[in-house]
Amino acid sequence: MIKTSIAIVFCLILAVISSSCSNNKNSKDPTYGRNMIHQQDDGSYFLKMEDAACYVDQTDPSGNTAEWKFEVPGAGRYKVWLSSATVDTLNLRYSNPVKISLLDNQLVKSPECDRIIRNSDDVSHPYYRTDSYMGSFYFPEPGEYNIQVISEKVTKINMTSQNNTTEDNTKLVSLILTPATR
């Protein structure tokens, strides 16, 4: 009886601490990676939050992560843009710098509004989509890659929600990789 109660409490604690993004995928899911993100006609990748495998920690959101799997057809450098939905384009309100990891490389930066995308299909009123340039990554050879974003803005909340509170003035929407030209 006591062991069963402890097991139930433990499971409930795990469920509260670890919840996944809107697609309910995680890296232990056998279907993880089957929905690989493919390159667009212009050579870019749009890695949307709803396509990510996520880990959300309710007690310490600074460690929240989103991860995508995608295939690169050849070696090359890609610019990395972080897209946010925000009501205030002057202050994106990220509490901590965002970390983006690929292989052994990491970009760490506090997102700033580098461009505003008006009337984006990715967000709805009262939000604007802002893109923050985070840096670039070099892909040494063709193949499958995993990229990870670590930020308190990785949440399970619907990114186009009409509910606007102080806490959700900014939401992470996607990661965009664009080929870098010389």
C-alpha positions as CSV (number, residue, x, y, z in Angstrom):
1,M,0.0,0.0,0.0
2,I,2.7,2.5,1.0
3,K,4.9,1.4,-2.0
4,T,2.0,1.9,-4.4
5,S,1.2,5.4,-2.9
6,I,4.9,6.4,-3.2
7,A,4.9,5.2,-6.8
8,I,1.8,7.2,-7.7
9,V,3.2,10.3,-6.0
10,F,6.5,9.9,-7.9
11,C,4.7,9.5,-11.2
12,L,2.6,12.6,-10.5
13,I,5.7,14.6,-9.6
14,L,7.4,13.5,-12.9
15,A,4.3,14.4,-14.9
16,V,4.3,17.9,-13.4
17,I,8.1,18.5,-13.7
18,S,8.4,17.1,-17.2
19,S,5.8,17.9,-19.8
20,S,6.3,18.0,-23.5
21,C,5.5,20.6,-26.3
22,S,2.3,20.5,-28.2
23,N,3.2,17.5,-30.3
24,N,3.8,15.2,-27.3
25,K,7.1,13.9,-28.7
26,N,10.3,13.3,-26.9
27,S,13.6,11.7,-27.8
28,K,12.5,8.4,-26.1
29,D,9.4,8.2,-28.3
30,P,9.9,5.4,-30.9
31,T,8.3,7.8,-33.6
32,Y,10.8,10.5,-32.8
33,G,12.8,11.6,-35.9
34,R,10.3,10.2,-38.3
35,N,8.9,13.7,-39.0
36,M,12.3,15.0,-40.2
37,I,12.3,18.6,-41.3
38,H,13.2,19.1,-44.9
39,Q,14.9,21.9,-46.7
40,Q,12.7,24.5,-48.4
41,D,13.1,25.4,-52.1
42,D,15.2,28.4,-51.2
43,G,17.6,26.3,-49.2
44,S,16.3,27.3,-45.7
45,Y,14.8,25.3,-42.9
46,F,11.8,26.4,-40.8
47,L,12.0,24.5,-37.5
48,K,8.6,25.2,-35.8
49,M,8.0,24.6,-32.1
50,E,5.1,22.3,-32.8
51,D,7.5,20.0,-34.7
52,A,10.1,19.9,-31.9
53,A,10.8,17.2,-29.4
54,C,10.6,19.2,-26.1
55,Y,11.4,19.0,-22.4
56,V,9.7,21.6,-20.2
57,D,10.7,21.9,-16.5
58,Q,8.0,23.7,-14.5
59,T,10.3,24.3,-11.6
60,D,13.3,25.6,-13.6
61,P,12.2,26.9,-17.0
62,S,15.7,28.1,-17.8
63,G,16.5,24.5,-18.8
64,N,13.6,24.0,-21.2
65,T,14.7,22.5,-24.5
66,A,13.4,22.0,-28.0
67,E,15.1,19.7,-30.5
68,W,14.7,19.1,-34.2
69,K,16.1,16.6,-36.6
70,F,16.8,17.6,-40.2
71,E,18.9,16.6,-43.2
72,V,21.5,18.8,-44.9
73,P,22.2,17.9,-48.5
74,G,25.8,19.2,-48.5
75,A,28.5,21.0,-46.5
76,G,27.9,24.7,-45.9
77,R,27.3,27.6,-43.5
78,Y,23.8,28.6,-42.3
79,K,22.7,31.7,-40.6
80,V,20.6,31.0,-37.5
81,W,17.5,33.2,-36.7
82,L,15.3,32.8,-33.7
83,S,11.6,33.8,-34.3
84,S,9.5,35.1,-31.5
85,A,5.9,36.2,-31.2
86,T,5.8,39.4,-29.2
87,V,3.6,42.3,-28.3
88,D,6.6,44.5,-27.6
89,T,9.2,44.6,-30.4
90,L,11.5,46.8,-28.3
91,N,11.8,44.4,-25.4
92,L,11.5,40.7,-26.1
93,R,11.7,39.8,-22.4
94,Y,13.9,36.8,-22.5
95,S,15.1,36.4,-18.9
96,N,18.3,34.4,-19.9
97,P,20.4,34.2,-23.0
98,V,19.2,31.6,-25.4
99,K,21.5,28.6,-26.1
100,I,21.5,26.9,-29.5
101,S,23.6,23.8,-29.9
102,L,24.7,21.9,-33.0
103,L,27.3,19.1,-32.7
104,D,30.0,20.5,-30.4
105,N,29.2,24.1,-31.2
106,Q,27.0,26.5,-29.3
107,L,25.5,30.0,-29.9
108,V,24.7,31.9,-26.7
109,K,22.9,35.2,-27.1
110,S,20.1,37.3,-25.7
111,P,17.6,37.7,-28.5
112,E,17.1,41.2,-29.9
113,C,14.6,42.4,-32.5
114,D,16.7,42.4,-35.8
115,R,13.6,42.4,-38.1
116,I,9.9,42.5,-37.7
117,I,7.7,40.4,-39.9
118,R,4.3,42.0,-40.3
119,N,1.2,39.9,-41.0
120,S,3.0,36.7,-40.5
121,D,1.0,33.5,-40.7
122,D,3.0,32.2,-37.7
123,V,1.4,34.5,-35.2
124,S,-2.0,36.1,-34.6
125,H,-3.1,39.5,-33.2
126,P,-1.9,41.1,-30.9
127,Y,1.5,39.5,-31.6
128,Y,4.1,40.5,-34.1
129,R,6.8,38.1,-35.4
130,T,10.3,39.2,-34.7
131,D,13.4,37.5,-35.9
132,S,16.7,37.7,-33.9
133,Y,20.0,36.9,-35.6
134,M,21.8,34.5,-33.3
135,G,25.0,33.7,-35.4
136,S,25.8,30.9,-37.8
137,F,26.8,27.2,-37.9
138,Y,28.9,25.3,-40.4
139,F,27.8,21.9,-41.5
140,P,30.9,19.9,-42.4
141,E,29.2,17.3,-44.5
142,P,25.9,16.1,-45.8
143,G,23.7,14.1,-43.4
144,E,21.2,14.1,-40.5
145,Y,21.7,16.7,-37.8
146,N,20.0,17.5,-34.5
147,I,19.8,21.1,-33.3
148,Q,18.7,22.1,-29.8
149,V,17.4,25.4,-28.3
150,I,17.6,25.9,-24.5
151,S,15.4,28.8,-23.2
152,E,12.7,29.5,-20.7
153,K,10.5,30.5,-23.7
154,V,10.3,26.8,-24.8
155,T,6.8,26.1,-23.5
156,K,3.9,23.8,-24.1
157,I,1.6,26.9,-24.5
158,N,0.0,27.3,-28.0
159,M,2.1,29.9,-29.8
160,T,-0.9,31.6,-31.4
161,S,-3.0,31.8,-28.2
162,Q,-5.2,34.9,-27.8
163,N,-4.7,34.9,-24.1
164,N,-2.2,37.6,-23.3
165,T,-0.6,37.9,-19.9
166,T,2.6,39.6,-18.7
167,E,4.2,36.1,-18.7
168,D,3.5,35.4,-22.3
169,N,4.3,38.8,-23.9
170,T,6.9,36.9,-25.9
171,K,6.8,33.3,-27.1
172,L,9.4,31.3,-29.0
173,V,7.9,30.4,-32.4
174,S,10.6,28.8,-34.5
175,L,14.3,28.5,-35.4
176,I,15.1,29.4,-39.0
177,L,18.3,28.4,-40.8
178,T,19.2,30.2,-44.0
179,P,22.1,29.5,-46.3
180,A,24.9,32.0,-45.8
181,T,26.1,33.6,-49.0
182,R,29.7,34.8,-49.5
